[in-house]
């Protein structure tokens, strides 16, 4: 052990090497880029060699860095596995969740009191983010993702599929009489891999050239922004049923041309396999499945 550098320097090196960015590594480790740089400098001084080439806007691994990375990766994998095997659940009354932002704010949080009424002894902590966080570093119990269920070294259990609707504010809907007339009205577009295929099918179904869109707002992976803009009457949007079915029921939004598209993605519970044996995770998994089953189907 006397021949090893400080463990934190190796952990910071691994994160920087995986992200190829001191700034992104700092974001993941909740420190400053300067702290990342200092720890790596300490490691380089201990080893007597340079691990990163530092450019103006990017970094890259040196030959020594490339040689070190596989062993450090394997070492931390074994450390994490050993800790998980010994400490199956050190905090049985705390449930740490990471949830995609749109589902967290528009669907989960308004219902969470029902889980807390059923299990008052469990303290739920939510991290809303569209990034898949590190379960070991962030002490997470469970993630809810919207995707294809393929996450390296993690188990995925499907919760539910979803459907896209073409929607807008009722005031705007009265002016859009045909699919072709949509070309003269503002479009709200989310540039994400689950939304764009729905638009493509709508264009193909009605022989509309997408280049003719009057697009006033485009965002990357932000359903919340699109929903708020649609509720404000700012344009037409393609939005998931799970996020707006209540607004459709209340008449705050209306479907256009009865268009729907089965999503290519689905909602998944995601975690290391061992986490699904935890009682609190089983309780939450069962409860949230009930909540999805209660959701009104397409009508």
C-alpha positions as CSV (number, residue, x, y, z in Angstrom):
1,X,0.0,0.0,0.0
2,X,3.0,2.3,0.6
3,X,3.7,2.3,-3.1
4,X,0.2,3.5,-4.1
5,X,-0.7,7.1,-4.7
6,X,-3.7,8.7,-2.9
7,X,-6.9,6.9,-3.9
8,X,-8.6,10.1,-4.8
9,X,-6.0,11.0,-7.4
10,X,-6.7,7.7,-9.1
11,X,-10.5,8.3,-8.9
12,X,-10.1,11.8,-10.5
13,X,-7.8,10.4,-13.2
14,X,-10.4,7.7,-14.1
15,X,-13.2,10.2,-14.4
16,X,-11.2,12.6,-16.4
17,X,-10.0,9.9,-18.7
18,X,-13.6,8.6,-19.2
19,X,-15.0,12.0,-20.0
20,X,-11.9,13.5,-21.7
21,X,-12.8,16.8,-20.1
22,X,-11.6,18.3,-16.8
23,X,-14.8,20.4,-16.7
24,X,-17.2,17.4,-17.2
25,X,-15.2,15.4,-14.7
26,X,-15.5,18.2,-12.2
27,X,-19.3,18.3,-12.8
28,X,-19.6,14.5,-12.1
29,X,-17.4,14.7,-9.0
30,X,-19.0,17.9,-7.7
31,X,-15.7,19.8,-7.5
32,X,-14.1,22.5,-9.6
33,X,-12.0,21.9,-12.7
34,X,-9.0,23.3,-10.8
35,X,-9.4,20.5,-8.2
36,X,-9.5,17.9,-10.9
37,X,-6.3,19.4,-12.4
38,X,-4.5,19.5,-9.1
39,X,-5.3,15.9,-8.2
40,X,-4.0,14.7,-11.6
41,X,-0.9,16.8,-11.2
42,X,-0.3,15.2,-7.8
43,X,-0.7,11.7,-9.4
44,X,1.7,12.7,-12.3
45,X,4.3,13.8,-9.8
46,X,3.9,10.6,-7.8
47,X,4.3,8.5,-10.9
48,X,7.0,10.7,-12.4
49,X,5.3,10.9,-15.8
50,X,2.7,13.0,-17.7
51,X,-0.8,11.3,-18.1
52,X,-2.6,14.0,-20.1
53,X,-1.7,16.3,-23.0
54,X,-3.4,19.6,-22.1
55,X,-4.5,21.6,-25.1
56,X,-6.3,25.0,-25.2
57,X,-9.8,23.4,-25.4
58,X,-9.2,19.7,-25.0
59,X,-7.2,17.1,-23.3
60,X,-5.9,13.7,-24.5
61,X,-4.2,10.8,-22.8
62,X,-0.5,10.3,-23.2
63,X,1.0,6.9,-23.8
64,X,1.5,6.5,-20.1
65,X,-2.2,7.6,-19.5
66,X,-3.4,5.0,-22.0
67,X,-1.3,2.3,-20.3
68,X,-2.7,3.2,-16.8
69,X,-6.4,3.5,-17.7
70,X,-7.3,-0.2,-18.1
71,X,-5.9,-1.3,-14.8
72,X,-7.4,1.7,-12.9
73,X,-10.8,0.9,-14.5
74,X,-10.6,-2.8,-13.5
75,X,-9.4,-1.8,-10.0
76,X,-12.3,0.5,-9.3
77,X,-14.8,-2.1,-10.8
78,X,-13.5,-4.6,-8.2
79,X,-13.7,-2.1,-5.4
80,X,-17.2,-1.1,-6.2
81,X,-18.2,-4.8,-6.5
82,X,-16.6,-5.6,-3.1
83,X,-18.3,-2.7,-1.4
84,X,-21.7,-3.6,-2.8
85,X,-21.3,-7.2,-1.7
86,X,-20.6,-6.2,1.9
87,X,-22.9,-3.2,2.2
88,X,-26.1,-4.4,0.5
89,X,-28.1,-1.4,1.9
90,X,-26.5,0.8,4.5
91,X,-29.6,3.2,4.5
92,X,-32.8,1.2,4.3
93,X,-34.9,4.2,5.1
94,X,-33.5,6.5,2.4
95,X,-34.4,6.0,-1.3
96,X,-32.2,7.9,-3.7
97,X,-33.7,8.3,-7.1
98,X,-32.5,9.8,-10.4
99,X,-35.4,10.5,-12.7
100,X,-35.5,12.1,-16.2
101,X,-36.5,15.8,-15.8
102,X,-39.8,15.7,-17.7
103,X,-41.3,12.8,-15.8
104,X,-40.0,14.0,-12.5
105,X,-41.6,17.5,-12.6
106,X,-44.8,16.8,-14.6
107,X,-45.7,13.3,-13.4
108,X,-43.8,11.8,-10.5
109,X,-43.5,14.7,-8.0
110,X,-47.3,15.4,-8.0
111,X,-48.0,11.8,-7.1
112,X,-45.1,11.1,-4.7
113,X,-47.2,12.0,-1.6
114,X,-49.2,8.8,-2.2
115,X,-46.0,6.7,-1.9
116,X,-45.0,8.6,1.2
117,X,-48.5,7.9,2.7
118,X,-48.0,4.2,2.1
119,X,-44.4,4.1,3.3
120,X,-43.9,7.0,5.7
121,X,-40.7,5.5,7.0
122,X,-38.9,6.0,3.7
123,X,-37.3,9.3,2.9
124,X,-37.3,9.9,-0.9
125,X,-34.6,12.0,-2.5
126,X,-34.8,12.8,-6.2
127,X,-32.2,14.0,-8.6
128,X,-33.9,15.2,-11.8
129,X,-31.5,14.8,-14.7
130,X,-31.4,13.5,-18.2
131,X,-27.9,12.1,-17.6
132,X,-27.4,8.5,-16.4
133,X,-25.5,9.1,-13.1
134,X,-22.9,6.8,-11.5
135,X,-24.6,4.6,-9.0
136,X,-21.5,4.1,-6.8
137,X,-20.3,7.7,-6.8
138,X,-23.8,9.2,-6.3
139,X,-25.1,6.6,-3.8
140,X,-28.1,6.0,-6.0
141,X,-30.7,3.2,-5.4
142,X,-32.7,3.4,-8.6
143,X,-33.0,5.3,-11.9
144,X,-36.0,6.0,-14.1
145,X,-35.0,6.4,-17.7
146,X,-36.8,6.8,-21.0
147,X,-34.9,4.8,-23.7
148,X,-34.3,1.3,-25.1
149,X,-33.4,-0.3,-21.8
150,X,-29.7,-0.9,-22.7
151,X,-27.4,0.4,-20.1
152,X,-23.9,-1.1,-19.6
153,X,-23.5,-3.2,-16.4
154,X,-27.0,-2.3,-15.2
155,X,-30.3,-4.2,-15.2
156,X,-33.4,-2.6,-16.8
157,X,-37.0,-3.5,-16.0
158,X,-39.6,-2.0,-18.4
159,X,-42.4,0.1,-16.7
160,X,-44.5,1.2,-19.7
161,X,-44.4,2.3,-23.3
162,X,-45.8,5.6,-24.5
163,X,-47.4,7.4,-27.4
164,X,-46.7,10.7,-29.1
165,X,-49.6,13.1,-29.8
166,X,-49.6,16.1,-32.1
167,X,-51.1,18.8,-29.9
168,X,-51.6,22.6,-29.4
169,X,-53.6,25.1,-27.5
170,X,-57.4,25.1,-28.3
171,X,-57.1,28.7,-29.5
172,X,-54.5,27.8,-32.1
173,X,-56.3,24.5,-33.1
174,X,-59.3,26.5,-34.4
175,X,-57.0,28.1,-37.0
176,X,-55.5,24.8,-38.3
177,X,-58.1,23.2,-40.5
178,X,-56.0,20.7,-42.5
179,X,-52.6,19.0,-42.1
180,X,-51.2,21.1,-45.0
181,X,-52.3,24.4,-43.2
182,X,-49.9,23.4,-40.4
183,X,-47.1,24.7,-42.6
184,X,-48.2,28.3,-41.9
185,X,-48.3,27.9,-38.1
186,X,-45.5,27.9,-35.6
187,X,-43.9,24.5,-34.8
188,X,-42.3,23.6,-31.4
189,X,-39.7,21.0,-32.0
190,X,-37.7,18.9,-29.5
191,X,-34.6,17.6,-31.3
192,X,-34.4,14.2,-29.7
193,X,-34.2,10.7,-31.1
194,X,-37.6,9.7,-29.7
195,X,-39.6,12.7,-31.0
196,X,-38.2,13.2,-34.5
197,X,-39.5,9.8,-35.9
198,X,-43.0,10.9,-34.9
199,X,-42.7,14.1,-36.9
200,X,-41.2,12.2,-39.9
201,X,-44.2,9.8,-39.9
202,X,-46.7,12.7,-39.7
203,X,-45.0,14.4,-42.7
204,X,-44.9,11.2,-44.7
205,X,-48.5,10.4,-43.9
206,X,-49.8,13.8,-45.1
207,X,-47.2,14.4,-47.9
208,X,-45.8,17.5,-46.2
209,X,-42.3,18.7,-46.8
210,X,-40.7,19.3,-43.4
211,X,-38.5,22.1,-44.8
212,X,-41.6,24.3,-45.0
213,X,-42.0,24.4,-41.2
214,X,-42.4,27.8,-39.6
215,X,-40.4,26.7,-36.6
216,X,-40.2,29.3,-33.8
217,X,-38.7,27.1,-31.1
218,X,-36.3,24.2,-31.2
219,X,-34.8,22.6,-28.1
220,X,-32.6,19.6,-27.4
221,X,-34.1,17.0,-25.1
222,X,-36.3,19.3,-23.1
223,X,-39.9,18.2,-23.1
224,X,-40.7,20.5,-20.2
225,X,-39.9,23.6,-22.3
226,X,-42.0,22.4,-25.2
227,X,-45.0,21.6,-23.0
228,X,-44.9,25.0,-21.4
229,X,-44.7,26.7,-24.8
230,X,-47.6,24.6,-26.1
231,X,-49.7,25.5,-23.1
232,X,-49.0,29.2,-23.7
233,X,-50.3,28.9,-27.3
234,X,-46.9,29.4,-28.9
235,X,-47.2,26.6,-31.4
236,X,-47.8,23.0,-32.4
237,X,-45.8,20.2,-30.6
238,X,-45.3,16.5,-30.6
239,X,-45.5,15.4,-26.9
240,X,-45.6,12.1,-25.0
241,X,-49.1,11.0,-23.7
242,X,-47.8,10.4,-20.2
243,X,-46.7,14.0,-19.8
244,X,-49.9,15.7,-21.1
245,X,-52.9,13.4,-20.7
246,X,-54.2,15.5,-17.8
247,X,-53.9,18.7,-19.9
248,X,-55.8,16.9,-22.7
249,X,-58.5,15.8,-20.3
250,X,-58.9,19.4,-19.0
251,X,-59.0,20.8,-22.5
252,X,-55.8,22.9,-22.0
253,X,-54.4,21.1,-25.0
254,X,-56.1,19.4,-27.9
255,X,-55.0,16.7,-30.3
256,X,-54.7,17.6,-34.0
257,X,-55.9,15.3,-36.8
258,X,-56.1,12.4,-34.3
259,X,-52.5,11.7,-34.9
260,X,-50.6,9.4,-32.6
261,X,-47.3,7.6,-32.9
262,X,-46.1,4.6,-30.7
263,X,-42.8,5.7,-29.2
264,X,-39.7,3.8,-30.1
265,X,-38.6,4.2,-26.4
266,X,-40.2,3.1,-23.1
267,X,-39.8,3.9,-19.4
268,X,-37.5,1.7,-17.5
269,X,-36.4,1.1,-13.9
270,X,-32.6,0.9,-14.1
271,X,-30.1,-0.1,-11.4
272,X,-27.3,-2.6,-10.6
273,X,-29.0,-6.0,-10.3
274,X,-28.3,-6.3,-6.6
275,X,-30.4,-3.1,-5.9
276,X,-33.6,-4.8,-7.0
277,X,-33.3,-7.1,-4.0
278,X,-33.5,-4.1,-1.6
279,X,-36.9,-3.9,0.1
280,X,-37.3,-0.1,-0.4
281,X,-36.6,-0.5,-4.2
282,X,-39.1,-3.3,-4.4
283,X,-41.7,-1.2,-2.6
284,X,-41.1,1.8,-4.9
285,X,-41.0,-0.4,-8.0
286,X,-44.4,-2.0,-7.2
287,X,-45.9,1.4,-6.3
288,X,-44.8,3.2,-9.5
289,X,-46.0,0.3,-11.6
290,X,-49.5,0.9,-10.1
291,X,-49.3,4.6,-10.9
292,X,-48.5,3.8,-14.6
293,X,-51.3,1.2,-14.7
294,X,-53.7,3.9,-13.4
295,X,-52.9,6.2,-16.3
296,X,-55.8,6.6,-18.7
297,X,-55.2,4.8,-22.0
298,X,-55.6,6.5,-25.3
299,X,-59.2,7.5,-25.9
